[in-house]
Amino acid sequence: MAFDLHDPDIEDRRSDLAGFGGVSLLGDLYHQLPTLHLADAKNWTCTAEDPGAVRLLGGRDVGRDRTIAPTTEETLWGHVPESHLLAPGDLLVRPVQHSTDPGGFVVAELTPQNLPAAATHMAIPLRPRPGLDAQQRRFAVLFLGMPLARKLIGLQAGLYLGGSKLRALPIPQPDEALAKALDDVTAARTRLEEWREEADSLLASVFLDRTAAAARSRIIASGRGLRLRVEAASLLDNLGHTVRTRFPYPVASRWREAEAQTSAGPSQGAYAAVLDTTEILLCYTAQLALALAWSSGIELESATAIKDKLSAGRGGPGFGEWAFVLQEVSTSRKLRALPPGHPLHDLRSLLDNKETAQARQRLSDRRNDQAHLRRIDPVDLPRATSEALADLTCLLEAARFLADWPLLHLTTVRWDSLTRTAALEYRELAGDHPVVPTRTMTVPRNDLEAGSLYMRDSDHELHLLRPFLVGRDCPTCRLWSTFHVDRAPKDKVILKSLEHGHVVEDASPVLRASLEHVQLL
């Protein structure tokens, strides 16, 4: 009767659960509480008005919306021993899966508003074991409501679910990065619910003022804040706005130029700006990959190729070298051993599918044609600009993770030996302008450098980018800029700006020594 449990697809899905971070049996996360059998109801039932009466919950009281149904005239009440009382955070699972239930198990997490209560034998009560945190509980409830949970047990519609089968159900456990993402989503939902409640309250008060004029003025003023919030949130669905306001400064500034050029219509300047933005996007992400791979002790062949080019004194690395780095990152088996949530996994995704790889190749071909004076005919320029912009948009969409990885310039680092923490002052270089306010934060690290660039990942870990990326004032345009090594003659290092292509010479032995340390020279 359990033939479905041995379906190869079910076995594959069961094995794949570990990809969330880990797997535990439900019985290791929750223990089952005793229940009251309705056959003995005459011994402990009472009315709701009796002192000490406790609500008795069965399967029908568990709603598909994961809430406990309100009391009715048919609600059972009783006097129960303390060992049977439910507590906030306990789960109540409906033991019978009806044919009308579209998903997994019907389960509800009890809140203080549902208590005092106890469970009858027509429900399965579960209590979280000590040490089970909120993220693990939330993930368990989410999984129990999925159709896969029912398939892993092999429960058919109309059959009774025993507690032993439920306790043996494998439950995926979120890793730290996934748990944080769930916290962020939950916080966002809470904030949106607050906005909705504020809007409902405003609508309900339209006719409560003493005069129509006062109501009109109040509704317009109060509604303005809500409207602006919604408009600002809606802009985040626009990729161009996200790149311009949330991507790291080197990419965002180039994108701003491309947007401005293309908005004026197709031209050689617009076409060149799109290709320049593509190269800087690949350059910046490649530099991140090189820095992260080096700090993880992973040697990349593409880094060796860049070293050979710099050592030979030829022209600096360009579009082809950056693409080579990202291609290697997307296919290298060395990176698969990195822990889940490591930033290199996101960088692997940039060129690991056919669509983005083809878009990158087409843009590379266009860049090569332009560099070798194979110019676009004016007649073909509108189509070429449109196609290049579409390919760039494809790459930017795949690189949305950059919006969660701000580029930080640490200006001050003060280490406190007593608290074992460092007080940081930094500039978050997100968006298309380098002039940003100075912010502060405290981290439990003593290996941070004032004046250096760092990337802060989704887990708020700081990754040093020196000497792959260097931040300093540009002597040509007098603007703060981001530089990478472009050439390395014997007596100096020539840096090139990602934002505008200006170059600066650095003859100090410190920079050269750091480049040799990371094996770029």
C-alpha positions as CSV (number, residue, x, y, z in Angstrom):
1,M,0.0,0.0,0.0
2,A,3.0,2.3,0.3
3,F,4.1,1.9,-3.3
4,D,4.3,5.6,-3.9
5,L,6.9,5.9,-1.2
6,H,9.4,4.1,-3.4
7,D,8.8,6.2,-6.5
8,P,12.2,7.3,-7.8
9,D,11.0,10.9,-8.0
10,I,9.9,10.9,-4.4
11,E,13.3,9.4,-3.4
12,D,15.0,12.2,-5.3
13,R,12.9,14.8,-3.6
14,R,13.6,13.3,-0.2
15,S,17.4,13.4,-0.9
16,D,17.2,16.9,-2.3
17,L,15.8,18.3,1.0
18,A,19.3,18.6,2.4
19,G,20.0,21.4,-0.1
20,F,18.1,23.8,2.1
21,G,20.8,23.4,4.7
22,G,20.0,20.2,6.6
23,V,17.3,17.6,7.4
24,S,15.8,16.5,10.7
25,L,13.0,14.2,11.5
26,L,9.9,16.0,12.8
27,G,10.1,13.9,16.0
28,D,13.5,15.4,16.7
29,L,12.1,18.9,16.4
30,Y,8.7,18.4,18.2
31,H,7.4,15.9,20.7
32,Q,3.8,14.7,20.7
33,L,1.5,15.7,23.5
34,P,-1.2,13.5,25.1
35,T,-4.8,13.9,23.9
36,L,-8.2,13.3,25.3
37,H,-10.4,10.5,23.7
38,L,-13.9,11.5,23.0
39,A,-15.1,8.1,24.0
40,D,-14.5,9.2,27.6
41,A,-16.1,12.6,27.1
42,K,-18.6,12.1,29.9
43,N,-15.8,12.0,32.5
44,W,-14.3,15.4,31.7
45,T,-16.6,17.5,29.5
46,C,-18.3,20.6,30.9
47,T,-19.8,23.8,29.7
48,A,-18.0,27.0,28.7
49,E,-19.3,28.8,31.8
50,D,-17.9,26.2,34.3
51,P,-14.9,27.5,36.3
52,G,-11.6,26.3,34.8
53,A,-13.2,25.2,31.5
54,V,-10.8,24.6,28.7
55,R,-11.6,24.5,25.0
56,L,-11.1,21.1,23.4
57,L,-9.7,21.2,19.9
58,G,-10.1,18.6,17.1
59,G,-9.2,18.3,13.5
60,R,-12.2,20.4,12.4
61,D,-10.9,23.3,14.5
62,V,-7.7,23.5,12.4
63,G,-8.3,25.8,9.4
64,R,-6.5,25.6,6.1
65,D,-5.4,29.2,6.7
66,R,-3.3,27.9,9.5
67,T,-5.5,29.4,12.2
68,I,-7.8,27.9,14.9
69,A,-11.5,28.4,14.1
70,P,-13.5,30.6,16.4
71,T,-15.7,29.0,19.1
72,T,-19.3,28.1,18.1
73,E,-22.2,26.4,19.9
74,E,-20.7,23.0,19.0
75,T,-17.4,23.8,20.6
76,L,-16.4,21.2,23.3
77,W,-15.2,22.3,26.7
78,G,-13.8,20.2,29.5
79,H,-11.7,20.0,32.7
80,V,-8.3,18.5,31.7
81,P,-5.1,17.7,33.5
82,E,-2.3,20.2,33.3
83,S,-0.2,17.7,31.2
84,H,-2.7,18.0,28.4
85,L,-2.8,21.8,28.2
86,L,-1.5,23.4,25.1
87,A,0.9,26.4,25.0
88,P,1.8,29.1,22.5
89,G,3.9,27.8,19.7
90,D,2.4,24.3,19.8
91,L,1.3,22.8,16.5
92,L,-2.1,21.2,15.9
93,V,-2.3,18.9,12.9
94,R,-5.5,17.6,11.3
95,P,-5.0,13.8,11.1
96,V,-7.3,13.2,8.1
97,Q,-6.4,14.4,4.6
98,H,-9.6,15.1,2.7
99,S,-9.9,15.0,-1.1
100,T,-10.7,18.7,-1.0
101,D,-7.4,19.6,0.7
102,P,-5.2,21.0,-2.1
103,G,-1.9,21.1,-0.4
104,G,-0.1,19.2,2.4
105,F,-1.2,18.8,6.0
106,V,-3.6,21.2,7.6
107,V,-1.7,22.6,10.5
108,A,-2.0,25.6,12.8
109,E,0.4,27.1,15.3
110,L,-1.3,28.1,18.5
111,T,-1.3,31.7,19.8
112,P,-2.2,33.1,23.2
113,Q,-5.6,34.0,21.8
114,N,-6.4,30.3,21.3
115,L,-5.7,29.3,24.9
116,P,-6.5,27.8,27.3
117,A,-7.1,24.6,25.2
118,A,-6.3,20.9,24.9
119,A,-6.4,18.5,22.0
120,T,-8.8,15.6,21.5
121,H,-7.7,12.4,19.7
122,M,-9.1,13.9,16.5
123,A,-6.0,16.1,16.3
124,I,-2.2,15.6,16.7
125,P,-0.7,18.1,19.1
126,L,3.1,18.8,18.8
127,R,5.3,20.8,21.1
128,P,8.7,22.3,20.0
129,R,11.6,20.8,21.8
130,P,13.9,23.1,23.8
131,G,16.3,25.1,21.6
132,L,14.2,25.1,18.5
133,D,14.4,28.6,17.2
134,A,11.8,30.7,15.4
135,Q,13.2,30.1,11.9
136,Q,13.2,26.3,12.4
137,R,9.6,26.4,13.6
138,R,8.5,28.6,10.8
139,F,10.2,26.4,8.2
140,A,8.6,23.3,9.6
141,V,5.1,24.8,9.5
142,L,5.7,25.9,5.9
143,F,6.9,22.4,4.8
144,L,4.1,20.6,6.6
145,G,1.6,22.6,4.4
146,M,3.3,21.6,1.2
147,P,2.0,18.6,-1.0
148,L,5.5,17.1,-0.8
149,A,5.2,16.5,2.9
150,R,2.1,14.4,2.4
151,K,3.8,12.5,-0.5
152,L,6.9,11.7,1.6
153,I,4.5,9.9,4.1
154,G,2.4,8.3,1.4
155,L,-0.9,9.4,3.0
156,Q,-3.9,9.0,0.7
157,A,-7.0,11.2,0.9
158,G,-9.4,9.9,3.6
159,L,-6.8,7.8,5.5
160,Y,-6.0,8.6,9.1
161,L,-2.5,10.0,9.9
162,G,-0.8,8.3,12.9
163,G,1.5,10.3,15.1
164,S,4.4,7.8,14.5
165,K,4.3,8.4,10.8
166,L,4.2,12.2,11.3
167,R,7.2,12.1,13.7
168,A,9.2,10.2,11.1
169,L,8.6,12.8,8.4
170,P,11.9,14.4,7.3
171,I,11.8,18.2,7.7
172,P,14.3,20.4,5.9
173,Q,16.2,22.9,8.1
174,P,17.3,26.3,6.8
175,D,20.9,27.3,6.8
176,E,21.9,30.8,8.2
177,A,21.5,32.6,4.8
178,L,18.1,31.1,4.1
179,A,16.9,31.7,7.7
180,K,17.9,35.4,7.4
181,A,16.1,35.7,4.0
182,L,12.9,34.2,5.7
183,D,13.3,36.8,8.5
184,D,13.5,39.6,5.9
185,V,10.4,38.3,4.1
186,T,8.5,38.0,7.3
187,A,9.5,41.6,8.3
188,A,8.5,42.9,4.9
189,R,5.1,41.1,5.2
190,T,4.6,42.7,8.7
191,R,5.4,46.1,7.3
192,L,3.0,45.7,4.4
193,E,0.3,44.6,6.7
194,E,0.8,47.8,8.8
195,W,0.5,49.9,5.6
196,R,-2.7,48.1,4.7
197,E,-4.2,48.6,8.2
198,E,-3.2,52.3,8.0
199,A,-5.0,52.5,4.6
200,D,-8.1,50.7,5.9
201,S,-8.2,53.0,8.9
202,L,-7.9,56.1,6.7
203,L,-10.7,54.9,4.4
204,A,-13.0,54.1,7.4
205,S,-12.5,57.7,8.8
206,V,-13.5,59.6,5.6
207,F,-16.9,60.8,7.0
208,L,-15.9,61.2,10.7
209,D,-14.8,64.8,10.5
210,R,-17.2,67.6,11.5
211,T,-16.9,69.2,8.0
212,A,-16.4,67.9,4.5
213,A,-13.6,70.4,4.0
214,A,-11.7,69.2,7.0
215,A,-12.1,65.5,5.9
216,R,-11.0,66.4,2.4
217,S,-7.8,68.1,3.7
218,R,-7.0,65.3,6.1
219,I,-7.5,62.5,3.6
220,I,-5.3,64.2,1.0
221,A,-2.5,64.9,3.4
222,S,-2.6,61.5,5.2
223,G,-3.0,59.6,1.9
224,R,0.1,61.3,0.4
225,G,2.5,59.3,2.6
226,L,0.9,56.0,1.8
227,R,0.9,56.8,-1.9
228,L,4.5,57.8,-1.9
229,R,5.5,54.6,-0.1
230,V,3.7,52.5,-2.7
231,E,5.2,54.4,-5.6
232,A,8.7,54.0,-4.1
233,A,8.2,50.3,-3.6
234,S,6.8,49.9,-7.1
235,L,10.0,51.4,-8.5
236,L,12.0,48.5,-7.2
237,D,10.3,46.2,-9.7
238,N,11.9,48.4,-12.4
239,L,15.4,46.9,-13.2
240,G,16.8,50.3,-14.4
241,H,15.8,52.0,-11.1
242,T,17.3,49.2,-9.1
243,V,20.6,49.3,-10.9
244,R,20.7,53.1,-10.7
245,T,20.0,53.3,-7.0
246,R,21.1,50.0,-5.4
247,F,23.9,48.5,-7.6
248,P,27.5,49.3,-6.6
249,Y,28.7,52.7,-7.7
250,P,31.0,51.6,-10.6
251,V,28.1,49.7,-12.3
252,A,25.4,52.2,-11.4
253,S,27.3,55.2,-12.7
254,R,27.9,53.5,-16.1
255,W,24.3,52.4,-16.3
256,R,23.2,56.0,-15.7
257,E,25.3,57.1,-18.6
258,A,23.8,54.4,-20.8
259,E,20.3,55.2,-19.8
260,A,20.8,58.9,-20.6
261,Q,22.4,58.2,-24.0
262,T,19.8,55.7,-25.1
263,S,16.9,57.9,-24.0
264,A,18.0,60.5,-26.5
265,G,17.7,58.0,-29.3
266,P,20.1,55.6,-31.1
267,S,23.5,57.0,-31.7
268,Q,27.1,56.0,-31.7
269,G,27.4,57.4,-28.2
270,A,24.5,55.4,-27.0
271,Y,25.8,52.2,-28.6
272,A,29.2,52.7,-27.1
273,A,27.7,53.5,-23.6
274,V,25.9,50.2,-23.6
275,L,29.0,48.3,-24.5
276,D,31.0,50.2,-21.9
277,T,28.5,49.4,-19.2
278,T,28.7,45.7,-20.1
279,E,32.5,45.7,-19.8
280,I,32.3,47.4,-16.4
281,L,29.6,45.0,-15.2
282,L,31.9,42.1,-16.1
283,C,35.0,43.8,-14.8
284,Y,33.4,44.5,-11.4
285,T,31.9,41.1,-10.9
286,A,35.2,39.5,-12.1
287,Q,37.2,41.5,-9.6
288,L,34.8,40.3,-6.9
289,A,35.3,36.7,-8.0
290,L,39.1,37.1,-8.0
291,A,39.1,38.6,-4.5
292,L,36.7,36.0,-3.1
293,A,38.5,33.1,-4.7
294,W,41.8,34.3,-3.4
295,S,40.5,34.7,0.2
296,S,39.0,31.2,0.0
297,G,42.3,29.7,-1.1
298,I,41.0,28.8,-4.6
299,E,43.4,29.2,-7.5
300,L,41.8,30.3,-10.8
301,E,43.5,29.7,-14.2
302,S,42.0,33.0,-15.4
303,A,43.9,34.8,-12.6
304,T,47.1,33.3,-13.9
305,A,46.3,34.5,-17.4
306,I,45.8,38.0,-16.1
307,K,49.1,37.8,-14.2
308,D,50.9,36.6,-17.4
309,K,49.5,39.5,-19.4
310,L,50.5,42.1,-16.7
311,S,53.9,40.6,-16.3
312,A,54.5,40.6,-20.1
313,G,54.0,44.4,-20.1
314,R,51.3,44.1,-22.8
315,G,48.0,46.0,-22.8
316,G,45.9,45.6,-19.6
317,P,43.1,43.1,-19.1
318,G,39.8,43.8,-20.8
319,F,36.5,42.4,-21.8
320,G,37.9,38.9,-22.7
321,E,39.8,38.5,-19.5
322,W,36.8,39.4,-17.3
323,A,34.5,37.0,-19.3
324,F,37.2,34.3,-18.9
325,V,37.1,34.8,-15.1
326,L,33.3,34.6,-14.9
327,Q,33.2,31.6,-17.2
328,E,35.7,29.7,-15.1
329,V,33.8,30.6,-11.9
330,S,30.5,29.3,-13.4
331,T,32.0,25.9,-14.3
332,S,34.8,25.3,-11.8
333,R,34.3,22.2,-9.6
334,K,36.6,23.8,-7.0
335,L,33.9,26.2,-6.0
336,R,31.3,23.5,-5.4
337,A,32.9,22.6,-2.1
338,L,32.3,26.1,-0.7
339,P,29.6,26.3,2.0
340,P,26.1,27.2,1.0
341,G,25.5,30.9,1.0
342,H,29.0,31.8,0.0
343,P,29.0,34.8,-2.4
344,L,30.8,32.9,-5.1
345,H,27.8,30.7,-5.6
346,D,25.8,33.8,-6.7
347,L,28.7,34.8,-9.0
348,R,28.6,31.3,-10.5
349,S,25.0,31.9,-11.5
350,L,25.8,35.0,-13.6
351,L,26.9,33.1,-16.7
352,D,25.8,29.5,-15.9
353,N,22.8,29.4,-18.1
354,K,22.4,29.5,-21.9
355,E,20.6,32.8,-22.1
356,T,23.1,34.9,-20.2
357,A,26.1,33.1,-21.8
358,Q,24.8,33.9,-25.3
359,A,24.0,37.5,-24.4
360,R,27.5,37.9,-23.1
361,Q,29.0,36.4,-26.2
362,R,27.0,38.7,-28.5
363,L,28.1,41.7,-26.6
364,S,31.7,40.5,-26.6
365,D,31.5,40.2,-30.4
366,R,30.1,43.7,-30.7
367,R,32.9,45.0,-28.5
368,N,35.5,43.3,-30.6
369,D,34.0,44.7,-33.8
370,Q,34.0,48.2,-32.4
371,A,37.6,47.8,-31.2
372,H,38.7,46.7,-34.7
373,L,37.0,49.6,-36.4
374,R,34.1,47.5,-37.7
375,R,31.6,50.3,-37.0
376,I,27.9,49.9,-37.1
377,D,26.3,51.4,-40.2
378,P,24.0,54.3,-39.3
379,V,21.1,52.5,-40.9
380,D,21.6,49.5,-38.6
381,L,22.4,51.6,-35.5
382,P,18.8,51.6,-34.0
383,R,18.5,47.8,-34.2
384,A,22.0,47.2,-33.0
385,T,21.5,49.6,-30.0
386,S,18.2,48.0,-29.1
387,E,19.6,44.4,-29.3
388,A,22.8,45.4,-27.3
389,L,20.6,47.0,-24.6
390,A,18.4,43.9,-24.4
391,D,21.5,41.7,-23.9
392,L,22.9,44.1,-21.3
393,T,19.5,44.0,-19.5
394,C,19.6,40.2,-19.5
395,L,23.0,40.3,-17.8
396,L,21.9,43.0,-15.3
397,E,18.8,40.9,-14.4
398,A,21.1,37.9,-13.7
399,A,23.3,40.2,-11.6
400,R,20.5,41.4,-9.3
401,F,22.4,39.9,-6.3
402,L,24.7,42.9,-6.6
403,A,21.9,45.0,-5.1
404,D,22.4,43.0,-1.8
405,W,26.2,43.4,-1.9
406,P,27.0,47.1,-1.3
407,L,30.5,48.4,-1.9
408,L,31.9,49.9,1.3
409,H,34.8,52.3,1.7
410,L,36.0,52.1,5.3
411,T,37.1,55.6,6.4
412,T,37.8,54.9,10.1
413,V,38.4,51.7,12.1
414,R,38.7,51.9,15.9
415,W,39.3,48.6,17.7
416,D,38.1,48.2,21.3
417,S,40.2,45.5,23.1
418,L,37.8,45.3,26.0
419,T,34.6,44.6,24.0
420,R,36.5,42.8,21.2
421,T,34.7,44.8,18.6
422,A,35.6,47.4,16.0
423,A,33.7,50.6,15.5
424,L,33.6,51.4,11.8
425,E,32.9,54.6,9.9
426,Y,32.2,53.9,6.2
427,R,30.6,55.1,3.0
428,E,28.2,52.8,1.3
429,L,28.8,53.3,-2.4
430,A,25.5,52.2,-3.7
431,G,23.8,54.1,-6.6
432,D,25.1,56.3,-9.3
433,H,26.9,59.0,-7.2
434,P,30.1,58.8,-5.0
435,V,29.0,61.5,-2.6
436,V,27.2,59.6,0.1
437,P,26.8,60.1,3.9
438,T,29.2,58.5,6.3
439,R,27.6,55.7,8.4
440,T,28.7,53.7,11.4
441,M,28.5,50.1,12.5
442,T,30.2,47.7,15.0
443,V,31.6,44.3,14.0
444,P,33.4,41.6,16.1
445,R,36.6,41.7,13.9
446,N,40.1,43.2,14.3
447,D,41.4,42.6,10.8
448,L,39.7,45.5,9.0
449,E,41.6,48.3,7.2
450,A,40.8,51.9,7.1
451,G,40.9,53.3,3.5
452,S,40.2,49.9,1.8
453,L,37.2,48.8,-0.1
454,Y,35.0,45.9,1.1
455,M,32.0,44.1,-0.2
456,R,29.3,43.3,2.3
457,D,27.4,40.2,1.4
458,S,23.8,39.1,2.1
459,D,24.9,37.8,5.5
460,H,26.6,41.1,6.4
461,E,30.1,39.6,6.2
462,L,32.8,42.0,5.0
463,H,35.1,40.8,2.2
464,L,38.3,42.7,1.5
465,L,38.7,43.8,-2.2
466,R,42.2,45.3,-2.0
467,P,44.3,45.1,-4.2
468,F,41.8,43.9,-6.8
469,L,39.8,47.1,-6.4
470,V,41.3,50.3,-5.0
471,G,39.3,53.5,-4.1
472,R,41.0,56.9,-4.4
473,D,40.5,60.4,-5.8
474,C,41.1,60.6,-9.5
475,P,43.8,63.2,-10.4
476,T,42.2,63.8,-13.8
477,C,38.6,64.5,-12.9
478,R,39.1,65.1,-9.1
479,L,36.3,62.6,-8.4
480,W,36.5,59.7,-6.0
481,S,36.7,56.6,-8.2
482,T,37.2,52.9,-8.2
483,F,40.4,51.6,-9.9
484,H,41.7,48.2,-11.0
485,V,45.2,47.3,-12.1
486,D,45.6,47.9,-15.8
487,R,49.3,47.6,-16.5
488,A,52.4,46.9,-14.4
489,P,55.7,48.2,-15.8
490,K,58.7,47.4,-13.7
491,D,58.9,50.7,-11.9
492,K,55.2,51.5,-11.3
493,V,51.6,50.3,-11.4
494,I,49.0,51.9,-13.7
495,L,45.5,51.8,-12.4
496,K,42.4,52.4,-14.5
497,S,39.1,53.8,-13.3
498,L,35.9,51.7,-13.7
499,E,33.7,54.8,-13.7
500,H,35.3,56.9,-16.5
501,G,38.4,55.1,-17.8
502,H,41.0,57.6,-16.4
503,V,44.3,56.2,-15.5
504,V,46.6,57.0,-12.5
505,E,50.2,55.9,-11.9
506,D,51.3,54.5,-8.6
507,A,55.0,54.1,-8.0
508,S,54.7,53.1,-4.3
509,P,56.1,49.7,-3.4
510,V,53.1,49.0,-1.2
511,L,50.6,48.5,-4.0
512,R,53.0,46.4,-6.0
513,A,53.8,44.2,-3.0
514,S,50.1,43.6,-2.4
515,L,49.6,42.7,-6.1
516,E,52.5,40.2,-5.8
517,H,51.0,38.8,-2.6
518,V,47.7,37.9,-4.3
519,Q,49.7,36.6,-7.3
520,L,48.6,39.1,-9.8
521,L,52.2,40.1,-10.4
